[in-house]
Amino acid sequence: MLAYVVGVTLFVVGLCLSLALHEAGHLLSARAFGMRVRRFFVGRGPTVFSFRRGDTEYGLKALPIGGFCEIAGMTTLDDLTPDERPRAMWRYPAWKRTAVMAAGPVTHVLLAMVILYGMAVSTGLPNLNPVAEPVVAATTCPAATCPAADAGVLPGDRITAVGGTATPLWADVLTAVQASTGPTPVTVERGGRTLTLTVDVARVTRDGTEAGVIGATAQAPPAYLTYGPADAAGATVAFTGDLFGRTFAQLAAFPQRLPAVVAAIGGAERGADTPISMVGASRLGGEAVERGLWAVFLLLLASLNLFMAVFNLLPLLPLDGGHVMVIWFERARDALRRLQGLPAAGPIDFTRLYPVTMALVLIGGAVMLLTITADVVNPIRLS
């Protein structure tokens, strides 16, 4: 039980750190461009302490839930003091404002890649495309004789050719053996040496089909793949790209899986592919630590960071992607106005977007409450 509590605590700390770094991405990019950052706080709720450095107040809140970065002039609803107006965010070029808003999600991606790189050189990355190598795990007797064992094939041998046909994969070994009969040359690698053994391939009939067999089984492909420091970089990029694709697919399927969440709250069996909240993810993290599955714990944390990156880039207010959408809408609108010989229209009036924003906030809050409830009464567990 203690290991479970420690795991949940560590996962929550990891999430809070991720959210705080998200806001730090906004802070650092805004300051780099010269924008006025009023406040940067880690956590929410009552202030534990704060200090001021330059124009910015830094501090810690009592509740370790994310944080916030307040940039002057992020929207036209923001009241600006005279000294803030020259450095208001809305005055800066579109690409700089886009970079500031995208910096938060990008931080999630970088954090996920750091975690995955650490896995690549230590516990290993999950083998997403497990393919059986032509390595013998064991020899057996498929008929009256034991062809592979009798010929001297040993567990650990890598079969590189059967009857002169190259066999780079175990599937190739099976194809070549099934087409063979009688004494057949089989080339194996063993301890750095290449040996050619003569295996008397037996013919057996299964399901009305005759095929050759030698009585050798394949070594199971590794569940995790480890890399050296240099190779790990490329493997991390490739694995991150694969996770991105899976994240997009999960997000696209999110609406159609909500009914299953409602059913799970009512007592139906909870599917492993149903949406989960931070509560559910933390519980899974606790279970992973309880079982000593640190690779699973780290993979959960990395996957959740990639999900937060993709989710925050959705073109919906008040998400970062919503602000980016408004920025480029303004740019496209002003470009059309210039073609018509009209001056730029200035920043968009956010009061007109307020009803839509509040509707999305309420919907998001309802979905969050729904998933949290499901994760409490009928949680997904590690199989």
Secondary structure, 3 states (H helix, E strand, C coil): CHHHHHHHHHHHHHHHHHHHHHHHHHHHHHHHHCCCEEEEEEEEEEEEEEEEECCEEEEEEEEEEEEEEEECCCCCCCCCCCCCHHHCHHHCCHHHHHHHHHHHHHHHHHHHHHHHHHHHCCCCEECCCCCCCCEEEEECCCCCCCHHHHHCCCCCCEEEEECCEECCCHHHHHHHHHCCCEEEEEEEEECCEEEEEEEEEEEEEECCEEEEECCEEECCCCCEECCCHHHHHHHHHHHHHHHHHHHHHHHHCHHHHHHHHHHHHCCCCCCCCCCCCHHHHHHHHHHHHHCCCHHHHHHHHHHHHHHHHHHHCCCCCCCHHHHHHHHHHHHHHHHHHHHCCCCCCCCCCHHHCHHHHHHHHHHHHHHHHHHHHHHHHCCCCCC
